[in-house]
Amino acid sequence: MTIAITTPRGHVGSHVLRTLVAAGVRPRVLLRDPAVLDPAWSGHVVAVRCDQDDGEAVVAATRGVEALLWISPTAHDGDPVAAHARRGAHVARADVENGIARTVFQSSIGAEKRHGVGEIDGLARVEEALDATGAPVLHLRPGYFFSNLELDVDGLRAGVLRTTLPLDLPQPWVDPRDIAEVAAARLLAPWTTGGVQAVHGPHDLSFRQVAEVLTAVLGQPVRAEQQTDDEVRAGLRAVGLAEVQVEAIVGMAAGTREDFVPEQPRTALTTTPGTLAGWAHAHLRPLV
């Protein structure tokens, strides 16, 4: 079995890589620069040079692949939505031309809205491109990553957890490792029909509840504070982001702030075990 994965150094991809190797698979890992991969993986993986923005490279890198994990990273220049859509066209072409037996795509809750959810609109475009091929595709729609908390370590050091969402609005929060375990399991097991599978973490949490968990784990008071969209815009502009990037970020929260319920309900299948407290103790506490 040949399994290929993208973003093997990311929050999810790195755990998928480790799981596949532990399962006895020698995965094909697709990177812009194979030299950046940890040398410890030498002999355990096949590293292939592949820029996800290059359609010819994507098709070439996935020839002979039976299963593919496609994670489209955020573009740090230009329009993130357009970048996802462009890459979606590339992977859809690769699916068709290479006859990939099953593709797992890391999407997001909110993609079911199709429009009005900032950068997530780009993930919706990928879903649509893959679905149009008729090939077996599974869209994973995880909730809010625990690791997003690392984006404002300075705020947490000051005891503030910032968000534009209502402080008492519950939403799925999930450990990236749990997403990786679901992805790896679906890559390893044969199937011919895909669809959508949500990954919701163990509990829905509000930002106020998250602040309470962080207070206990970090050993210092953390309070949740709601910001306006314009305050977030100002902060993003101050660090040099272009307007299209600013709106892509602001739109993700704005599009799920009111009257949004994930299309996939919380069930035994979508509930995963990793707790926020455990993740924060291992990953956030050393940073704060």
N, C-alpha and C positions, 0 to 999 in steps of 0.2 A: 504494500500500500504506500502510495506517495501522497503525503499531506504537505501542503504549502501554507505558510502563514505570513501575514504582513505585520509590521510594527512589532518585531520580536523583542524590542527593548522597552516597550510601553507598559503601562499599568496592567493591562490585560494580556497583551501579547507575550510578555516575559513569563507569565505564569503558565500560559498555554504551551510555550516552548518547553518549560521544565516538565510539565505533565506528560507531554507526548514522548519526550526522551525517557522518562521514567517508565512509560508503557512499552518501551522497546522500539519505538518509531524513530527513524532518522529524518526529521522534518526538513523540508526545503524552506529556508527563511529568506524573504525578499526584503532587501535593503538598498537604499540609494548608494551607500558605501559599506560594503561588507567588512571593511577594516575596523569599523567601530564596534563590531560584535565582540563581546568578552572572549578572549582566547580560551577560556575554560571550556567553551562549547566546541572547540576544534575537535573534529573526529566524531562528534555527536550529531552534527547538523550539516546540511549542504547549504552554504551561503551563496545566494545569487544576487548579482547587481540588478536592481530594478527600481526605476523611478515610477511611482504610481501615476504620475502625470503624463507618462509616455505610453501611449496605447500599444505601440509595437513592442516595447519592453515588457509590458504586462502579458501580452499574448505569448511572447517567447519564454518568459519566466515560468509560465503555468502549463507548458506543454507536458503531457504525460502525467499530469496531476489528477488524482482521483478525488481528493477533498481539499477545499480551500477555505481558509479563514480570511475574510476581507475586512480590515479595519481601516477606515479612511481618516487620517489624522487631520486636525485643524490646520488650515493654511494660514501661515503667518504673514503672507503678503497677498494683496488682491482680495477678491470677494470669496469668503469661505463657502458660501452656498454654491456659487458657480464652480468652485474647485471640487466639491463633493460630487456635483452633477457630472462634471467632466470625467472624474475618475470612475463614476458609476457606469458611464458609457464604455469605458475601457474594460472593466471587469465583466460587463455583460457581453461584450464582444469575445473576450477570452472564454467565457462559459460556453458560448456557441461554437466557436472555432475549435476549441480543444476538447469539447464534450466532457467537461468536468462533471463527475457523477453527483456531487453535492457541494453546495457552497453555503457557508455560515457567514452571515453579514452582521456585524455589530452596529445596530441602529440605536434608537433611543425611544423611551416613552415620549409622546408628543408627535412622533412622526406620523401617527395615524391621522392627525389633523391635516396633513399635506401642505398647508400654507399657514403663515402667521406665527411661526414659532422660531424665528431667527435662524441661527445656523442649522437647527434641526430640520428646517425645510430642505437643506441639501441632502440630509440622510434620507428624507422621503423621496427625493429624486433618485437616489441609488436604489431604494426599494422598488420603485416603479420600473427602473431600467432592468433590474434583474428579473422581476416578475414578467416583464414583456418577453423574455427569452423563452419562457415555458420550461426552463431547466429546473431541476430540484434545488430550491433555495429555502433556507431558514433564516428569518430575520429575528435576531435577538433584540429585545427592547428593554434594556436595563433602566433602573431608576437613577436617582442622583448619586453620583460616585462619592464615597467617603473621601477619596483622594482630592476632591475639589476643595476640601478644607485647607489643603496645602497652598492654595493660591493666595491666601491672605494671612500668612503666618504673622506678619507684623501686627495686624489687627487683633489676632488672638493673643499675642504677647501683651497687648494693651488691654486685654480682657473684653474685647468686642467681637461678636460674630455678626457680620453684616449681610443683609439680603434685601432684595426688593420684593420678596414674597411676604404675604401676611404672616406674622410671627406664629400664629396658631393654626396655620394651614398644614395638615399632615400630607406627606408624600412619601413614596418609596425611596429608601436610602439603601445603598448596596455596596458591599466590599468588592473591588475589582477582581479579587481572587475568586470570588464566587461566580462572577461572570465567566472567568477563564475556565473554571471547572465545568460549567455547563457547555461552553464552546468546545472544549476538548472532548467531552463525552459525545457530543453530536458529530464531531469530526471522525471519531474512532468507530462509531457504530454505523452500520449500513442502513440507509433509508432512501426511499424514492419519492416521498412527498414531504414538503417543508411546511411553509406557512409562517406563523409568528409565535414566538415564545418569549414571554416577559421574564425578567429577572428582578424580583422586587426586594431582595434582602429579607431580613427577619421581621421587620416591623415598619409600618408607616410612622414617620417622625415629623414633628413640626420643628422649625428652627428654635423655638423656645425650649423644646425638649432636648434638642441637640446641645444647646448651650448648657443645660443641666448635666448632661452626660460629660461634656468636656470639663465642666467645673470639677466634677468628681475625679476624672482621670488626670487632669493637669495639676490639680492641687492648688488652683487659684480661681477666683471668680471670673466667669465668662457670662456676659449678658448678650442676648440677641437684640439687634437694632435694625429696624426697617429703614432703608434708604429709598429715596425717590429714583425713578429712572434717570432724571436729569443729573442727580448727584453721581450716579454711576457713569453716565456719559462723560461728565466733566473729569472724573478720575481716569477713565480710559484714554481720553484725549490727552491728558497731561503726560501719559507715558508714551505718547506718539502713535497711537493707533489711528488708522484712517476711519472715516465715517462709516464706510461699508462694514468694517470690522466691528466698530462700536455697536452698530445697530444689530449685527448678527448676535452679539453677546447679550445685549439688552433684550432682544426679542425672545430669547429662549425662556426667560422667566415671565416676561409679559404675556407670552402665548399660553402659559399654563397656570396663570395666576387666578383666573376667575372661571368658574363653571367648567373646569376640566376634570374629567375622570378617565384614567387610563383605559384603553379599549379592552385590555386583558385584566380581568379581576384578579385579586390576590387569591391563590389556591395553594394546595400542597405542592403543585408543580412549580409555581412561580416563586414560592418562598424559599429563601436560601439562608444558611445558618450564621454566616459571619456577622458578629455584632460590632456596632460602632465603638463601644468601649474597648473591645479587644484590639480593633484596628488602630484606634487613637493611641492606645498605650504603646503599641509597637512602632507606629510610624510618625505620629504627631508629637507625642511627648518629647522625643529627642530633639525636635526642631524648635519647640517653644521653650 
